[in-house]
Amino acid sequence: MNNLNYIGKVSTLLLTFFAGTLLAQQPAIQYFRPYDQRGVNVFEINKHKDTVAYDGFKLRIGAGFTQGFQNFKHSNSARVVLPDGATTWIEDNNGNFINRVTGTAAPGTFVPATNAWGAWLYTPDPVSAPNTQRVLTNANQLYEMAPGFPLAQANLYFDVQLADGIRLHLANYMASHHHNEFWVKGGYLQVDKVSFLNSAFMDKLWTNLSLRVGHMEINYGDAHFRRSDGGHTLWNPFIENNIMDAFTTEIGWELYWYKKDFMLMMGYTDGEIQGNVSRPNDRKPNLYWKAAYDRNFNEDLRVRLSGTFLTTKSSIRNTLFGGDRTGSNYQFVLDNSAATVTSAFTSGRFNPGITDNITSWVINPFVKFKGLELFGTYEVATGNSSVENGELQFSDPTNNDGTLRPVFEKLDNRKSTQFAADLLYRFGKREQFYIGFKYNSVDAEIALGQATNTASHIYQGDRFDVTIKRTAFAGGWFITKNVLLKGEYVNQKYTGFPVFWDNRSTSFAGFKDTSMFANGNFKGFVIQGIVAF
């Protein structure tokens, strides 16, 4: 057994066993967001509103555990694709099977087989190929789903009060749908006071400032404060995150300025999920700014409005919309029958493939009046991949002088727009119950069939305008502040993805292809039990 995986399993068992003891002995940490119900609808910690006094070094151990049950149905219009040795047959728009490379009709008949999921019985021409009937498997067969329990997920947190106004946060994934081994998500050092400098001037200057430094979840938008993150799903009133899930961890710093109900933030990171010192000309810093107004007008009304702007001029692979290393809370929706938990960890989400030269901004309004709550997202992201930006180069074969030349000109940036609205009503003495409705839509231009593998054939891809829409109804019950039971019914639809098209990723002539998301739809319900402390 992998040692890290073993450590993760043991840690999970120990934390579960000692949960009662840990809950009873959890120390108070300065400028800290609780992982339980007290952390719901908490965004940045305004240092002027934190009342925890410093009384020495403290270590706080926290965790999040989630186990779900799902029951989904899914469908699409993807064409049947049948690998057959060196040949692959594909169903065309008329229901006939053709050679996906040459386009010639198959010399025989195809009928669905009943003895295996996704199997087809192929009977070649009885004259030229007698006695060669065989069973072929549809590479585009949707996953055969039944009601069941997806793999549980678990997180482990360490929060350390190192000194007055200085704390350390370290987050770990013990079990997830992507990385199955024990995995460090990231962490940071936060400095809210600078008394260690022994400077009255710096103490006064730092009255309204906070500094966060580390390899950390960047503070882009407000949706990441509500999203499900591995085993910690208690802050999310719904089951899954936004369709276009803005979340990544990067190395850098964030400087915050607080004044009454206002917050300003500037961030600077390396722009990628991992540290790297190679190819400096292709790597540029990631810069982002955020402003927020958050005020309680009285005990019944709270209003918050935030805006975030992010830009990076160049990146080998930016992961703003693909940085999650845990996985979706919908499992195997619109995935083929060969999918595994790790290969299909983004089920139900959409990554626009914008990984280079990114400009993105998002506005998040939040209003809470008594038990009624509205949280919104309006987000616009533009950019391309490196091949679309004309950055791909290779040795020029015409003169053999070893020089490098660009292959393509820069294409116009692709654009993705997302809208989401969460409407909830919380009720009960401590708002331990809630019901909610979510609408989420994404309109995007995607590029399919890009080729970057060889110098002899590279291709910038074909572009398609696509739309994804989700409606969800949810309800939840905080049995205690640390235990949540929640459920959701969801219906998600895909339009614009090609049913039948020429994929030119292997040659300029291309081959016939189809998208798994063509007229895709999944719907059903998920129930989750969550423990967080």
JOCORQUI-V324782 format. One record per residue. N is the residue number from 0. RES is the residue in three letters. SS is DSSP state (H for helix, E for strand, C for the rest). BURIAL is + if it has 24 or more other C-alpha atoms within 12 Angstrom, else -. Layout:
BEGIN
((N	RES	SS	BURIAL) (N	RES	SS	BURIAL))
END
This chain:
BEGIN
((0	MET	C	-) (1	ASN	C	-) (2	ASN	H	-) (3	LEU	H	-) (4	ASN	H	-) (5	TYR	H	-) (6	ILE	H	-) (7	GLY	H	+) (8	LYS	H	+) (9	VAL	H	-) (10	SER	H	+) (11	THR	H	+) (12	LEU	H	-) (13	LEU	H	-) (14	LEU	H	+) (15	THR	H	+) (16	PHE	H	-) (17	PHE	C	-) (18	ALA	H	+) (19	GLY	H	-) (20	THR	H	-) (21	LEU	H	-) (22	LEU	H	+) (23	ALA	H	-) (24	GLN	H	-) (25	GLN	C	-) (26	PRO	C	+) (27	ALA	C	+) (28	ILE	C	+) (29	GLN	C	+) (30	TYR	C	+) (31	PHE	C	+) (32	ARG	C	+) (33	PRO	C	+) (34	TYR	C	+) (35	ASP	C	+) (36	GLN	H	+) (37	ARG	H	-) (38	GLY	H	+) (39	VAL	C	+) (40	ASN	C	+) (41	VAL	C	+) (42	PHE	C	+) (43	GLU	C	+) (44	ILE	C	+) (45	ASN	C	+) (46	LYS	H	+) (47	HIS	H	+) (48	LYS	H	-) (49	ASP	C	-) (50	THR	C	-) (51	VAL	C	-) (52	ALA	C	-) (53	TYR	C	-) (54	ASP	C	-) (55	GLY	C	-) (56	PHE	C	-) (57	LYS	E	-) (58	LEU	E	+) (59	ARG	E	+) (60	ILE	E	+) (61	GLY	E	+) (62	ALA	E	+) (63	GLY	E	+) (64	PHE	E	+) (65	THR	E	+) (66	GLN	E	+) (67	GLY	E	+) (68	PHE	E	+) (69	GLN	E	+) (70	ASN	E	+) (71	PHE	E	+) (72	LYS	E	+) (73	HIS	E	+) (74	SER	E	+) (75	ASN	C	+) (76	SER	C	+) (77	ALA	C	+) (78	ARG	C	+) (79	VAL	C	+) (80	VAL	E	+) (81	LEU	E	+) (82	PRO	E	+) (83	ASP	E	+) (84	GLY	C	-) (85	ALA	C	-) (86	THR	E	-) (87	THR	E	+) (88	TRP	E	+) (89	ILE	E	+) (90	GLU	E	+) (91	ASP	C	+) (92	ASN	C	-) (93	ASN	C	-) (94	GLY	C	-) (95	ASN	C	-) (96	PHE	E	+) (97	ILE	E	+) (98	ASN	E	+) (99	ARG	C	+) (100	VAL	C	+) (101	THR	C	-) (102	GLY	C	-) (103	THR	C	-) (104	ALA	E	-) (105	ALA	C	+) (106	PRO	C	-) (107	GLY	E	+) (108	THR	E	+) (109	PHE	E	+) (110	VAL	E	+) (111	PRO	E	-) (112	ALA	C	-) (113	THR	C	-) (114	ASN	C	-) (115	ALA	C	-) (116	TRP	C	-) (117	GLY	C	+) (118	ALA	E	+) (119	TRP	E	+) (120	LEU	E	+) (121	TYR	E	+) (122	THR	E	+) (123	PRO	E	-) (124	ASP	C	-) (125	PRO	C	-) (126	VAL	C	-) (127	SER	C	-) (128	ALA	C	-) (129	PRO	C	-) (130	ASN	C	-) (131	THR	C	-) (132	GLN	C	-) (133	ARG	E	+) (134	VAL	E	+) (135	LEU	E	+) (136	THR	E	+) (137	ASN	E	+) (138	ALA	C	+) (139	ASN	C	+) (140	GLN	C	+) (141	LEU	E	+) (142	TYR	C	+) (143	GLU	C	+) (144	MET	C	+) (145	ALA	C	-) (146	PRO	C	-) (147	GLY	E	-) (148	PHE	C	-) (149	PRO	C	+) (150	LEU	C	+) (151	ALA	C	+) (152	GLN	E	+) (153	ALA	E	+) (154	ASN	E	+) (155	LEU	E	+) (156	TYR	E	+) (157	PHE	E	+) (158	ASP	E	+) (159	VAL	E	+) (160	GLN	E	+) (161	LEU	E	+) (162	ALA	E	+) (163	ASP	C	+) (164	GLY	C	+) (165	ILE	E	+) (166	ARG	E	+) (167	LEU	E	+) (168	HIS	E	+) (169	LEU	E	+) (170	ALA	E	+) (171	ASN	E	+) (172	TYR	E	+) (173	MET	E	+) (174	ALA	E	+) (175	SER	C	+) (176	HIS	C	+) (177	HIS	C	+) (178	HIS	C	+) (179	ASN	C	+) (180	GLU	C	+) (181	PHE	C	+) (182	TRP	E	+) (183	VAL	E	+) (184	LYS	E	+) (185	GLY	E	+) (186	GLY	E	+) (187	TYR	E	+) (188	LEU	E	+) (189	GLN	E	+) (190	VAL	E	+) (191	ASP	C	+) (192	LYS	C	+) (193	VAL	C	+) (194	SER	H	-) (195	PHE	H	-) (196	LEU	H	-) (197	ASN	C	-) (198	SER	C	-) (199	ALA	H	-) (200	PHE	H	-) (201	MET	H	-) (202	ASP	H	-) (203	LYS	H	-) (204	LEU	H	-) (205	TRP	H	+) (206	THR	H	+) (207	ASN	H	+) (208	LEU	E	+) (209	SER	E	+) (210	LEU	E	+) (211	ARG	E	+) (212	VAL	E	+) (213	GLY	E	+) (214	HIS	E	+) (215	MET	E	+) (216	GLU	E	+) (217	ILE	C	+) (218	ASN	C	+) (219	TYR	C	+) (220	GLY	C	+) (221	ASP	C	+) (222	ALA	H	+) (223	HIS	H	+) (224	PHE	H	+) (225	ARG	C	+) (226	ARG	C	+) (227	SER	C	+) (228	ASP	E	+) (229	GLY	C	+) (230	GLY	C	+) (231	HIS	E	+) (232	THR	C	+) (233	LEU	C	+) (234	TRP	C	+) (235	ASN	C	+) (236	PRO	C	+) (237	PHE	C	+) (238	ILE	C	+) (239	GLU	C	+) (240	ASN	C	+) (241	ASN	C	+) (242	ILE	C	+) (243	MET	C	+) (244	ASP	C	+) (245	ALA	C	+) (246	PHE	C	+) (247	THR	C	+) (248	THR	E	+) (249	GLU	E	+) (250	ILE	E	+) (251	GLY	E	+) (252	TRP	E	+) (253	GLU	E	+) (254	LEU	E	+) (255	TYR	E	+) (256	TRP	E	+) (257	TYR	E	+) (258	LYS	E	-) (259	LYS	C	-) (260	ASP	C	+) (261	PHE	E	+) (262	MET	E	+) (263	LEU	E	+) (264	MET	E	+) (265	MET	E	+) (266	GLY	E	+) (267	TYR	E	+) (268	THR	E	+) (269	ASP	C	+) (270	GLY	C	+) (271	GLU	C	+) (272	ILE	C	+) (273	GLN	C	+) (274	GLY	C	-) (275	ASN	C	-) (276	VAL	C	-) (277	SER	C	-) (278	ARG	C	-) (279	PRO	H	-) (280	ASN	H	-) (281	ASP	H	+) (282	ARG	C	+) (283	LYS	C	+) (284	PRO	C	+) (285	ASN	E	+) (286	LEU	E	+) (287	TYR	E	+) (288	TRP	E	+) (289	LYS	E	+) (290	ALA	E	+) (291	ALA	E	+) (292	TYR	E	+) (293	ASP	E	+) (294	ARG	E	+) (295	ASN	E	-) (296	PHE	C	-) (297	ASN	C	-) (298	GLU	C	-) (299	ASP	C	-) (300	LEU	E	-) (301	ARG	E	+) (302	VAL	E	+) (303	ARG	E	+) (304	LEU	E	+) (305	SER	E	+) (306	GLY	E	+) (307	THR	E	+) (308	PHE	E	+) (309	LEU	E	+) (310	THR	E	+) (311	THR	E	+) (312	LYS	C	+) (313	SER	C	+) (314	SER	C	+) (315	ILE	C	+) (316	ARG	C	+) (317	ASN	C	+) (318	THR	C	+) (319	LEU	C	+) (320	PHE	C	+) (321	GLY	C	+) (322	GLY	C	+) (323	ASP	C	+) (324	ARG	C	+) (325	THR	C	+) (326	GLY	C	+) (327	SER	C	+) (328	ASN	C	+) (329	TYR	C	+) (330	GLN	C	+) (331	PHE	C	+) (332	VAL	C	+) (333	LEU	C	+) (334	ASP	C	+) (335	ASN	E	+) (336	SER	C	+) (337	ALA	C	-) (338	ALA	C	-) (339	THR	C	-) (340	VAL	C	+) (341	THR	C	+) (342	SER	C	-) (343	ALA	C	+) (344	PHE	C	+) (345	THR	C	+) (346	SER	C	+) (347	GLY	C	+) (348	ARG	C	+) (349	PHE	C	+) (350	ASN	C	+) (351	PRO	C	+) (352	GLY	C	+) (353	ILE	C	+) (354	THR	C	+) (355	ASP	E	+) (356	ASN	E	+) (357	ILE	E	+) (358	THR	E	+) (359	SER	E	+) (360	TRP	E	+) (361	VAL	E	+) (362	ILE	E	+) (363	ASN	E	+) (364	PRO	E	+) (365	PHE	E	+) (366	VAL	E	+) (367	LYS	E	+) (368	PHE	E	-) (369	LYS	C	-) (370	GLY	C	+) (371	LEU	E	+) (372	GLU	E	+) (373	LEU	E	+) (374	PHE	E	+) (375	GLY	E	+) (376	THR	E	+) (377	TYR	E	+) (378	GLU	E	+) (379	VAL	E	+) (380	ALA	E	+) (381	THR	E	+) (382	GLY	E	+) (383	ASN	E	+) (384	SER	C	+) (385	SER	C	+) (386	VAL	C	+) (387	GLU	C	+) (388	ASN	C	+) (389	GLY	C	+) (390	GLU	C	+) (391	LEU	C	+) (392	GLN	E	+) (393	PHE	E	+) (394	SER	E	-) (395	ASP	C	-) (396	PRO	C	-) (397	THR	C	-) (398	ASN	C	-) (399	ASN	C	-) (400	ASP	C	-) (401	GLY	C	-) (402	THR	C	-) (403	LEU	E	-) (404	ARG	E	-) (405	PRO	E	-) (406	VAL	C	+) (407	PHE	C	-) (408	GLU	C	-) (409	LYS	C	-) (410	LEU	C	-) (411	ASP	C	-) (412	ASN	C	+) (413	ARG	E	+) (414	LYS	E	+) (415	SER	E	+) (416	THR	E	+) (417	GLN	E	+) (418	PHE	E	+) (419	ALA	E	+) (420	ALA	E	+) (421	ASP	E	+) (422	LEU	E	+) (423	LEU	E	+) (424	TYR	E	+) (425	ARG	E	+) (426	PHE	E	-) (427	GLY	C	-) (428	LYS	C	-) (429	ARG	C	-) (430	GLU	C	+) (431	GLN	C	+) (432	PHE	E	+) (433	TYR	E	+) (434	ILE	E	+) (435	GLY	E	+) (436	PHE	E	+) (437	LYS	E	+) (438	TYR	E	+) (439	ASN	E	+) (440	SER	E	+) (441	VAL	E	+) (442	ASP	E	+) (443	ALA	E	+) (444	GLU	E	+) (445	ILE	E	+) (446	ALA	E	+) (447	LEU	E	+) (448	GLY	C	+) (449	GLN	C	+) (450	ALA	E	+) (451	THR	C	+) (452	ASN	C	-) (453	THR	C	-) (454	ALA	C	-) (455	SER	C	-) (456	HIS	C	+) (457	ILE	C	+) (458	TYR	E	+) (459	GLN	C	+) (460	GLY	C	+) (461	ASP	E	+) (462	ARG	E	+) (463	PHE	E	+) (464	ASP	E	-) (465	VAL	E	+) (466	THR	E	+) (467	ILE	E	+) (468	LYS	E	+) (469	ARG	E	+) (470	THR	E	+) (471	ALA	E	+) (472	PHE	E	+) (473	ALA	E	+) (474	GLY	E	+) (475	GLY	E	+) (476	TRP	E	+) (477	PHE	E	+) (478	ILE	E	-) (479	THR	E	-) (480	LYS	C	+) (481	ASN	C	+) (482	VAL	E	+) (483	LEU	E	+) (484	LEU	E	+) (485	LYS	E	+) (486	GLY	E	+) (487	GLU	E	+) (488	TYR	E	+) (489	VAL	E	+) (490	ASN	E	+) (491	GLN	E	+) (492	LYS	E	+) (493	TYR	E	+) (494	THR	E	+) (495	GLY	C	+) (496	PHE	C	+) (497	PRO	C	+) (498	VAL	C	+) (499	PHE	C	+) (500	TRP	E	+) (501	ASP	E	+) (502	ASN	E	+) (503	ARG	C	+) (504	SER	C	+) (505	THR	C	+) (506	SER	C	+) (507	PHE	C	-) (508	ALA	C	-) (509	GLY	C	+) (510	PHE	E	+) (511	LYS	E	+) (512	ASP	E	+) (513	THR	C	+) (514	SER	C	+) (515	MET	C	+) (516	PHE	C	+) (517	ALA	C	+) (518	ASN	C	+) (519	GLY	C	+) (520	ASN	E	+) (521	PHE	E	+) (522	LYS	E	+) (523	GLY	E	+) (524	PHE	E	+) (525	VAL	E	+) (526	ILE	E	+) (527	GLN	E	+) (528	GLY	E	+) (529	ILE	E	+) (530	VAL	E	+) (531	ALA	E	+) (532	PHE	C	+))
END
